[in-house]
Amino acid sequence: MKILGINGSPRKNGASARLLENALKIADDVSPAASVDRIDLVDYDIRHCTGCDACLKEACPLDGEDDYPAVQEKLLDASAIIIASPTYFSNVPGILKDFIDRSRRLKMDRGKLRDKYFTCLVSSGLRNGGAELVTLMLNNWALSHGMLIVGSVGNYLMENYLPITTLQRDGLRSFRKPGDQDEISDKVSERIGKRLALLTTGLAKGNQPPR
Ligand SMILES: Cc1cc2nc3c(=O)[nH]c(=O)nc-3n(C[C@H](O)[C@H](O)[C@H](O)COP(=O)(O)O)c2cc1C
């Protein structure tokens, strides 16, 4: 059972990558049956969709020219997919949008990603800087592929179901560095990693809600 973590940030060691590492590490620790893999989209040459619509019927003509097929193979092989993304103008960065657009063939080819588990982890610079819109966008991408969206389940009173980290702290001029601890999103991203590992390995049933 494979859990594929995709870092959609152009930065390999930024805040999004930190959340992704949290989730993947705990998934790896929790279940030996779950194997985890991380890729950074920035390492792959993924061209823009040209809107030719060939993918309605056949493979994308760009597949022979860039690295997207290697990413697609990993998507197909995974039982669960995690996308980590920064917030860029309340949306995803261009490299992640190119990946999203190129995934259309998988949808048109009779829903090849159907029933895979999906979750997203998002970072933003500013508090209320649009990160929730990014989660909405990514979750809608997963829904359009027929994937099963998994949120965090933790303390129902104090913990959110969406792992979002924000660099801006309480004060206007107070920012954390991408690698700095963020108690809330660190906890929530770990919960997500654990939950995905349990779900993909069939161990989730009977698992008591955490306190
Ligand atoms: C082009 C660009 C646009 C950005 N737009 C926003 C934004 O709309 N809202 C926000 O809160 N932060 C914005 N940021 C800040 C990033 O979301 C923030 O630094 C994020 O944590 C970077 O994630 P990373 O370290 O994983 O790359 C933007 C950054 C860049 C480079």
The ligand as an SDF file (V2000), in Angstrom:
LIG
                    3D

 31 33  0  0  0  0  0  0  0  0999 V2000
    4.2380   34.2940   -6.0080 C   0  0  0  0  0  0  0  0  0  0  0  0
    3.8220   34.1760   -4.5650 C   0  0  0  0  0  0  0  0  0  0  0  0
    2.5180   34.4530   -4.2210 C   0  0  0  0  0  0  0  0  0  0  0  0
    2.1040   34.3440   -2.8970 C   0  0  0  0  0  0  0  0  0  0  0  0
    0.8030   34.6040   -2.5890 N   0  0  0  0  0  0  0  0  0  0  0  0
    0.3810   34.4870   -1.2970 C   0  0  0  0  0  0  0  0  0  0  0  0
   -0.9890   34.7070   -0.9560 C   0  0  0  0  0  0  0  0  0  0  0  0
   -1.8420   34.9640   -1.7920 O   0  0  0  0  0  0  0  0  0  0  0  0
   -1.3310   34.5910    0.3470 N   0  0  0  0  0  0  0  0  0  0  0  0
   -0.4250   34.2660    1.3250 C   0  0  0  0  0  0  0  0  0  0  0  0
   -0.8090   34.1800    2.4900 O   0  0  0  0  0  0  0  0  0  0  0  0
    0.8710   34.0270    1.0200 N   0  0  0  0  0  0  0  0  0  0  0  0
    1.2970   34.1150   -0.2670 C   0  0  0  0  0  0  0  0  0  0  0  0
    2.6120   33.8380   -0.5830 N   0  0  0  0  0  0  0  0  0  0  0  0
    3.5090   33.3470    0.4750 C   0  0  0  0  0  0  0  0  0  0  0  0
    3.6060   31.8220    0.4620 C   0  0  0  0  0  0  0  0  0  0  0  0
    2.3300   31.1980    0.4290 O   0  0  0  0  0  0  0  0  0  0  0  0
    4.3100   31.3210    1.7230 C   0  0  0  0  0  0  0  0  0  0  0  0
    5.5950   31.8730    1.8210 O   0  0  0  0  0  0  0  0  0  0  0  0
    4.3870   29.8090    1.7480 C   0  0  0  0  0  0  0  0  0  0  0  0
    4.5960   29.3560    3.0580 O   0  0  0  0  0  0  0  0  0  0  0  0
    5.4980   29.2680    0.8710 C   0  0  0  0  0  0  0  0  0  0  0  0
    5.4790   27.8730    0.9600 O   0  0  0  0  0  0  0  0  0  0  0  0
    6.8080   26.9930    0.6930 P   0  0  0  0  0  0  0  0  0  0  0  0
    7.7750   27.3970    1.7580 O   0  0  0  0  0  0  0  0  0  0  0  0
    6.3610   25.6050    0.8040 O   0  0  0  0  0  0  0  0  0  0  0  0
    7.2700   27.3550   -0.6790 O   0  0  0  0  0  0  0  0  0  0  0  0
    3.0340   33.9510   -1.8940 C   0  0  0  0  0  0  0  0  0  0  0  0
    4.3570   33.6620   -2.2570 C   0  0  0  0  0  0  0  0  0  0  0  0
    4.7550   33.7680   -3.5730 C   0  0  0  0  0  0  0  0  0  0  0  0
    6.1950   33.4500   -3.9500 C   0  0  0  0  0  0  0  0  0  0  0  0
  1  2  1  0
  2  3  1  0
  2 30  2  0
  3  4  2  0
  4  5  1  0
  4 28  1  0
  5  6  2  0
  6  7  1  0
  6 13  1  0
  7  8  2  0
  7  9  1  0
  9 10  1  0
 10 11  2  0
 10 12  1  0
 12 13  2  0
 13 14  1  0
 14 15  1  0
 14 28  1  0
 15 16  1  0
 16 17  1  0
 16 18  1  0
 18 19  1  0
 18 20  1  0
 20 21  1  0
 20 22  1  0
 22 23  1  0
 23 24  1  0
 24 25  2  0
 24 26  1  0
 24 27  1  0
 28 29  2  0
 29 30  1  0
 30 31  1  0
M  END
$$$$
